[in-house]
Amino acid sequence: MSPEIAPRKRGMLVAAVAAAFALAAVGAGALLANIAERKSEARNPVVRVVELTDDTDDPAIWGKNFPVEYDLYRKTTDMQRTKYGGSEAIPRTATEQDPRTVTSQSKTDADPRLKAMWAGYAFAADFREERGHAYTLDDQKFTQRQVVVKQPGACIQCHASSYVPMKKLGNGDIWKGFEALNHMPYTEAVKHVNHPVACIDCHDSQTMQLRVTRPAFIEGMRAFKKDPATGKQGQLGDLKEGAFFGEMSILTGQPRMASVVALTRCELLELDRPTLDGITKSHPHVWDVLREFAEKRAAQPSR
């Protein structure tokens, strides 16, 4: 190899290596940028066409950010019987009192025995096959049950988008709004709602995550000692050496409301009702102690 050529080849080799490193750096940079973009998409999975807030109750506006989910919501207008329920569309002539041109099948017409069973109740006047979310408000507004009885505002909870109205009535507190809405007659309560059950009633406006917004359901789950958000059994507390449990059941005769799980080996003593009755004959104050513990336990929130 001539002295003139060797340095030239070495220079080309150095340039090729430098170019390879440069390409690798560019590739690594592009990969990191792609990873960062995907992480950002994971944090913000919604294409935000419009800005939704916790007061946006119109499902059509939600549909701009969540088009797939909104298309599924709109399918609740479909009327056909399925293995999960539903009803065929039954044509009717609209009237001034009831503008609906289609309803679901009447269960009381299909089975007249229901009218006899519900005689004296509003359901004897009108009880129909279920329809989708899109119809819940109209079907409650125009049911014949509104004619035969004065229904309470509580009926709104299952038939309308009531989350935002409850917030407004309670000045931001849905519990106070819930009480205010329930105490109204239906004819007054319905003036506060604009839509049938909608997206905001079950979903977070930013992430579409499921949530519970009905105070009655939350209260019911708490009474059953379950977390309203997950439906899982809540933890009531920790029992230490010398503690006892089961006093609520033995006092009331009702089934137990909670389970006890031992985290380590334990030695337990069982006290049945006959034995307890024998003890309380000579020590009546034991009943007072048990009742006090039972009241405290019942009032204890789950965690």
Steps between C-alpha positions, in 0.01 A plus 500: 500500500649830397556765768260737320208254490515365858413831678211548254353160586543566870317830458214326318479238773485768770228684306297178459525426871399857585204477262392170658515653847304801374232274350486298822460820700222618270330162526528499879363852511206403279433193716503708818269756341263221394501353851431843649214550253347163586529574871326832442225322306460253785460788745261682267323233293231740380520720192360819650284660235302690762565574865279294726438597860326337792192703405472386136191280499415497127612159363532646147781727621671206667475323164747744345774370729371145531348416159514122537329506840242751376414277205434218747287734711293595195435134433283499811230643271487165320186308584515127460472212740828331590602221735585776751151653489358790306184536297380535145377848402124537545356785287252734664319820409652806661276720713538839659559332836736234362698591184669160468434320172668178613501322835601160630263211551261519795560220748159547656330456161707189431419354841175641652577317825750777575216752516328290761822453695574875497141615552516827691862568395614725216663210318155359430441803276823474300788255511703436185800316366829675557656737245848650469660802669381736229135445597521499879394861555212508250368166616487632856349833401216354297417179682140461612636460851544877503127532438369268770738606779720795587845348468790635709816665375693192612387333175737735317801311636459198270356674195693822442844654503481633854867545597531864389152599631588350839824698506316821418221442751756420769738785410768246410393237755323215319378355831309818580383521140387139516281574801360818343411321175337206678276724711351667194194365320600343169337780299734748670812283504480426127546871426855474629616229258573524127605155387430133563768301681820618331878469492569728796288287731739206477830635361777745579501783243878495457580130482165322441577289809192351665378664818198496731302825530176388664504572876238231567724233346806629684309495829370152430846365427637658815220347704596167347861577595633511146706760316260677256783555250612137477215294644756322719450427865638778715724452801321596820798479731767289664428271795767453763550246776199485731257647243168340414270508200157376398316696767269669246377167368451345843307806618272534197480142375579632151771356270845643551596807293877448488764230483805466723828383347787384724840627384688273745421188702237584762333329792130581502226434754144454373210631705156378388168658589395249771833549679469877468149490644633310799775757558266798473263356760765549766672796331229710328744783422659278233205580271570872540864450410409298191242754385749784539759315294239411236392862462860617462573227249193585289598866487862425406576591135682251278850581382 
